[in-house]
Amino acid sequence: MYEITIREDVTLISMHDSPADISTVADVFQKIADAGINVDMISQTPPNGQHSSLSFTVDGDDFGGILRVCAEMREKNPDLKISVSSGNCKISVYDAQMNEESGYAAKVLAAAASVRSDIRMVTTSECDISILVVQADLENAVQAIRSIL
């Protein structure tokens, strides 16, 4: 049986043209940890030459702290393009059967698409699919997901 959980007031941070080496990625998350900020969703694009893009989410309460960390990162790497989007919601669908049955991601994404949800990020694990949507799309997306599962 599936379970849906919702987390509101989520801030999305995206870093574009970031150096693609893992030591830089580790340094980013160390700076965030040193600031006492908990990171939730993480997504990285495959490297394109020497650069990649990295996105992650934090609680909205950490908005000011993450802005300070981003400013430090920009000082170190002025070519880094950082975008910050607050007021998002994370919808997670959990089902222990996901790692044995195909089609969950297709269903969840199709449901969100059917109500034209503005999906900002998708992450998965063996038993969980999480999507980040804008606050305005939360109720419709959850209703649509419930209707197909």
N, C-alpha and C positions, 0 to 999 in steps of 0.2 A: 504494500500500500504506500502511495506517495505522500509526501508532506511538503507543504509550501510554507516558507518563512519569508518575512519581509523586514527589511531594514531601511528606514527612512533617513533623510538628511546625510547623504553620502556625497563626498567630494571626490571628483575624478581629476587626476593630474596626468597629463600626457607630455612626454618629453620627446621631441623630434630632433633628428640629426645628432643623436647622442652617440658617443664613441661605442662601438660594438663589442669592446673587450669586456670580459666578465669582471675584471677588477674594478672597472668604472661602475658597473651595475652594483657590485658589492659595496662600493664606496657610497653610492646613493642611498642604499638601504641602511648602511651604518649611520650615516648622518641623520636619517629619519629616526632610527632607533635611539640615537644619542639625544634627540630632541624629545624623547618620550612619546612618540607618535606610533600608533599601531597601524600597520598596513593590512588590508584585507585582500581584495582581488588584485592580481598581477597578470599582465599580458605583455609580451615582447614580440615584436616582429622579427623575422629572420634578417640577418645583416644584409645590407645593400652596400657593398664595398666596405668601407670602414665605419659605416653608421647604421644605426637601427633606431626604432622607436620603442619607447617603454611607457606603459600606462599602468596606473595603480590607483586604488581607492583608499580613502581615510574617512573617519567620522567627520561630520560637519563641524563638530566642536574643535577639531584640530586645524581648522581653516587658517587661522592666523599663524600658527606654528609651521604649517607646511609652506606658507608663503615665505616665511623667513628662510627655511631650508632651501627653497627654490632660488631665492635671491643669492644665497651662498654658492649654489651650483652654477648660476649664471656668471658670477664673478670669476669662478675658476674656468668656465668654458663659455665665453661670450657668444659663440655661435649656436649654442643650445637654444632651441625654441621650446618654450614651456607654455602649455595652456592649462587653465584651471576652470573646472565647471562644478559649481555647487548646486545643492538642491535636487540631487538624484536619489533614486531608490533602488535597492538591490532586491530582486526576487530570486529566491533559491528554490529549486525543486529537487527534493531528495527522494530516492527510492532504491532500496538495496538490490532490486532486480535490474537496475540500469546496466550493470556490468555483464549481465547475461542476456539481455534483450536489446535489439537494435531499434532505433527510431525515436527515442526520447528527445534527442536534440531537435530532430526534424519537427516533431509535434510541438514542442515548446516554442521554437522559433516561428513556425507557421502560425501558431495561435497569436503570438505577439504581432506578427505581420498582419494578421487578419483585422486587427484594430488599429493598424498603422502606428504602432508604438515606436517612439524614437529610442532605439537601442543604442547605448553608448559603448557597451562593453559586454563580452561574453567570456565566461570561464567555465571550465568543466573539471570534474574528477570522475573516478569510476562510478560513483553513486550520486553525483550532484551536477546540476546545470544551474548556473547563476547568470542572470542578465541584469544589467544596469540600465534603468529607464529614467526618463525625466519624471518629476513628481506628477505632472499633469496626466501622464499615461498610466500611472500605477493601477488604479481601480479597474480600468478596462483591460489591461494586460492580465491582471490576476484572474478576472472573470473568464477571459478567453482561455487561459491556460487550464483553469479548473474544468471548463466545458469539454476539453479534448482528452483529459487524462482519466 
